[in-house]
Amino acid sequence: MPDLLTQLNTLKRPRLLINAARLGMTDYKRDTHLSRHLGEGVSEDSEVILRQLMSIESDLNQQRENRVASYSVARHVEVMIAVMNEAQLLRQSKAVRASPVSLA
C-alpha cells in the first residue's frame, strides 16, 4: 500500500477546490477545525488524523461525483484545508525525524 503522503500526492481533484483550500490554509486553526470534522478527543498523531480526514474527503468526493443533493462544497473545501495542513505537519515531522542529530 502506498505511503500516505504518496496517496495524497496522487489525488485528482478539481483545480478550483484545491485553489480554494490553499487560500484557506492560512486561517487554519488545528484545534477548532479538527474537532469540527473529527469530534472531540482527536489524536495528536498527524498520520492518524490525516487518514481520518482523507476518508472523510473521499466520501465527500464521491458525493460530488455522484451529484448528491446534500453535498456541500463548503464542507469539502474545509476538509481539504485540514487535509493539506495536516499533510504539511506530517511532512515537517518526517523531515525532523530524518535529519541528523547534531551533538555540537
N, C-alpha and C positions, 0 to 999 in steps of 0.2 A: 504494500500500500504506500502510495507516495507520501512524502513528508507534508505536514500540514501547511507550511508556507508555500510549498510547491503547488499544492491543490489550489490555494488561494491565487497564486500567480497565473493559473490556467483557467480561472473563471472567465466566462464570456458574458458580459452584462452590457446593457445599453450605455453608450457614452454619456448621455445626459444624467443617468443615475450615478455613474462614477464621478462625474464632474461636480454634481450637487453634493455628494458625500465628501469629496475633497474640500470643498468650500466650508462644509460644516465641521471639519476636523478641528479647527482652531477653537471652537466653542465646546468641545467635548469635555464633560465632567464625569470622570470614571464612576464615582460613587453613585451619582444621580442617574446616569444613563444605564449602567448595568443593572441596578435594582429595578428600573423600569422594564427592562427586557427580560431579565432572568429571575426577578424576585429577590427577596431578602436572603441573606446567608450565602452570598456569592463567593465562590472560591477565589483565592488570591493568585492562583496559578493561571498565567496568561494563556497557556496552551489549553487548559480545561475550558476556560472562558471562551476562547476562540472557537473551539469545537462546538460549544453550545450555540454561539452566535451564528456560525456557519450553517448549522442545522436549521435555525430559525430563518436565515436568509434564503436557504434552499427552498423551504416551504413557501416563503413569500414570492420567490421567483417562479415557482410552479403556479401559484395563483395568478401572477402577472401573465405568464404564458398562456394559461387557460382562460384568461379574461374573466376571472371570478368576480362577481359583483362586489363582494366585501373586501377585495384587495385595496390596500391603502399604500399609495406611492409615498406618502409622507413617512409612514412607518418603515417602509423599505429603505428609504434614504437614511432614517435614524439608525436602523440596524447596520447598514453599510458603513456609516460613520463609526459605529462601535467596532465593527469588524476591522476596518482599516487602522484604527487607533490601537486596538489590541494586537494586531499583526506587527505594527511598528514597535510596540513594547516587547513582544516576543523576539523580534529580530535584534533589538538592543540587548536583551538579556542573554541571547545566544552569543552575541559578539563579545560581551563582557566575560562570559564563561570561557570563550575560546581564546581570549587574549592572554598572553603570558604574564605571569606574576613577576613583578619586579621586587627584588629584595633590597634595593638601594635606598 
